[in-house]
């Protein structure tokens, strides 16, 4: 887990963000390319590489969703699929119908879309809370079952986030009309 190693962290899902930031700044100062301006070309290259890794590590690990995806990826588990959660199929069908109505010029669908966006937004926030719980659960007692729950939650969250994004986009496009 090179991102965790770069910041001298034990690979866990739950992280103290203040500690993460401190470690990032400490190591960034340590590897800053200006400190290696008179060093050999190999040392300068290493400083540039470490700076890039530190930046990527901080960007990834500070975001809970990106951290979870990275954590799974490093364990060889794919978390990139975005399948419709079965319990949402009826709501998604209704949402797609309302989107089509709005695209066809029916402004009355706008209210339905705003309500759907708010409902899915609440689901998104709930998924984020679930991720926090899963992080703690896994860090306390690591198991494959917990990692599978994490994958499923990330999949559900990604799907819902895409729905919210699509609705926001359509509402924005059709607010000008």
C-alpha positions as CSV (number, residue, x, y, z in Angstrom):
1,X,0.0,0.0,0.0
2,X,2.4,2.7,-1.2
3,X,0.2,5.6,-0.3
4,X,0.0,4.5,3.3
5,X,3.7,3.7,3.3
6,X,4.6,7.1,1.8
7,X,2.9,8.8,4.7
8,X,4.1,6.2,7.3
9,X,0.6,5.1,8.1
10,X,-0.8,1.8,9.1
11,X,-3.3,0.8,6.3
12,X,-6.7,1.4,7.9
13,X,-9.9,2.7,6.5
14,X,-10.6,5.2,9.2
15,X,-8.0,7.9,9.4
16,X,-7.4,11.0,11.6
17,X,-7.5,13.7,9.0
18,X,-5.5,16.1,11.1
19,X,-2.8,13.5,11.5
20,X,-2.9,12.8,7.8
21,X,-2.4,16.4,6.9
22,X,0.5,16.8,9.4
23,X,2.2,13.7,7.9
24,X,1.7,15.0,4.4
25,X,3.2,18.4,5.2
26,X,6.1,16.9,7.1
27,X,7.0,14.5,4.3
28,X,6.4,17.2,1.6
29,X,8.9,19.4,3.3
30,X,11.3,16.4,3.6
31,X,11.0,15.6,-0.1
32,X,10.5,19.0,-1.5
33,X,12.5,19.3,-4.8
34,X,14.1,22.6,-3.7
35,X,15.9,20.7,-1.0
36,X,17.6,18.6,-3.7
37,X,18.6,21.3,-6.1
38,X,22.3,20.5,-5.6
39,X,21.9,16.8,-5.3
40,X,22.6,14.2,-8.0
41,X,20.2,13.8,-10.8
42,X,19.1,10.5,-9.3
43,X,18.3,12.1,-6.0
44,X,16.4,14.9,-7.7
45,X,14.4,12.4,-9.7
46,X,13.6,10.5,-6.4
47,X,12.5,13.8,-4.8
48,X,10.2,14.5,-7.7
49,X,8.8,11.0,-7.6
50,X,8.2,11.1,-3.9
51,X,6.5,14.5,-4.2
52,X,4.1,13.1,-6.8
53,X,3.4,10.0,-4.7
54,X,2.8,12.2,-1.6
55,X,0.4,14.5,-3.5
56,X,-1.5,11.5,-4.9
57,X,-1.5,9.8,-1.5
58,X,-2.9,12.9,0.3
59,X,-5.5,13.5,-2.4
60,X,-6.7,9.9,-2.2
61,X,-6.5,9.2,1.5
62,X,-8.2,12.4,2.6
63,X,-11.4,11.6,0.7
64,X,-13.3,8.7,2.4
65,X,-14.7,7.3,-0.9
66,X,-11.4,7.5,-2.8
67,X,-9.6,5.9,0.2
68,X,-12.1,3.0,0.4
69,X,-11.7,2.4,-3.4
70,X,-7.9,2.6,-3.1
71,X,-8.0,0.2,-0.1
72,X,-10.0,-2.3,-2.0
73,X,-7.9,-2.0,-5.2
74,X,-4.7,-2.6,-3.2
75,X,-6.2,-5.8,-1.9
76,X,-7.1,-6.9,-5.5
77,X,-10.8,-6.3,-5.1
78,X,-12.6,-4.5,-7.9
79,X,-15.0,-1.7,-6.6
80,X,-15.5,0.0,-9.9
81,X,-18.8,-1.5,-11.0
82,X,-21.9,0.7,-10.9
83,X,-24.9,-1.6,-10.9
84,X,-28.4,-0.5,-10.1
85,X,-29.2,-1.6,-6.6
86,X,-32.3,-3.8,-6.9
87,X,-34.2,-1.9,-4.1
88,X,-34.0,1.3,-6.2
89,X,-35.1,0.0,-9.6
90,X,-38.7,1.3,-9.3
91,X,-37.6,4.8,-8.1
92,X,-34.9,4.9,-10.9
93,X,-37.5,4.0,-13.5
94,X,-39.8,6.8,-12.3
95,X,-36.8,9.2,-12.2
96,X,-35.9,8.3,-15.8
97,X,-39.5,8.9,-16.9
98,X,-39.5,12.3,-15.3
99,X,-36.1,13.1,-16.9
100,X,-37.6,12.2,-20.3
101,X,-40.6,14.3,-19.7
102,X,-38.5,17.3,-18.8
103,X,-36.3,16.8,-21.9
104,X,-39.5,16.7,-23.9
105,X,-40.4,20.2,-22.5
106,X,-42.8,19.2,-19.7
107,X,-41.8,21.6,-16.9
108,X,-44.3,19.9,-14.5
109,X,-41.7,17.1,-14.2
110,X,-39.3,19.6,-12.6
111,X,-40.9,19.3,-9.1
112,X,-40.8,15.5,-9.2
113,X,-37.1,15.7,-10.2
114,X,-36.3,18.1,-7.3
115,X,-38.0,15.8,-4.9
116,X,-36.2,12.8,-6.3
117,X,-32.8,14.6,-6.2
118,X,-33.5,15.5,-2.5
119,X,-34.5,11.9,-1.7
120,X,-31.4,10.5,-3.5
121,X,-29.3,13.1,-1.8
122,X,-30.4,11.8,1.6
123,X,-29.6,8.3,0.4
124,X,-26.1,9.5,-0.5
125,X,-25.6,11.0,2.9
126,X,-26.8,7.8,4.5
127,X,-24.3,5.9,2.4
128,X,-21.5,8.1,3.7
129,X,-22.6,7.4,7.2
130,X,-22.6,3.7,6.4
131,X,-19.1,4.0,5.1
132,X,-17.9,5.5,8.3
133,X,-19.4,2.6,10.3
134,X,-17.9,0.0,7.9
135,X,-14.5,1.7,8.2
136,X,-14.6,1.3,12.0
137,X,-16.0,-2.2,11.9
138,X,-13.2,-3.3,9.5
139,X,-10.4,-1.6,11.4
140,X,-11.6,-3.2,14.6
141,X,-12.1,-6.7,13.2
142,X,-10.9,-7.1,9.6
143,X,-12.9,-9.6,7.6
144,X,-13.7,-10.5,4.0
145,X,-17.5,-10.1,4.7
146,X,-16.9,-6.5,5.8
147,X,-14.9,-5.8,2.7
148,X,-17.7,-7.2,0.6
149,X,-20.1,-4.9,2.5
150,X,-17.8,-2.0,1.7
151,X,-17.8,-2.9,-2.0
152,X,-21.6,-3.1,-2.1
153,X,-21.9,0.2,-0.2
154,X,-19.5,1.9,-2.6
155,X,-21.4,0.5,-5.6
156,X,-24.7,1.8,-4.2
157,X,-23.2,5.1,-3.3
158,X,-21.6,5.5,-6.8
159,X,-24.9,4.7,-8.5
160,X,-26.9,7.2,-6.4
161,X,-24.2,9.9,-6.9
162,X,-24.6,9.4,-10.6
163,X,-28.3,9.8,-10.4
164,X,-28.0,13.0,-8.4
165,X,-25.5,14.3,-10.9
166,X,-27.7,13.5,-13.8
167,X,-30.8,15.1,-12.2
168,X,-28.8,18.3,-11.3
169,X,-27.4,18.5,-14.9
170,X,-30.9,18.2,-16.4
171,X,-32.4,20.7,-14.0
172,X,-29.6,23.1,-14.8
173,X,-29.9,22.7,-18.5
174,X,-33.7,23.1,-18.5
175,X,-33.7,26.0,-16.0
176,X,-32.4,28.2,-18.8
177,X,-35.3,27.2,-21.1
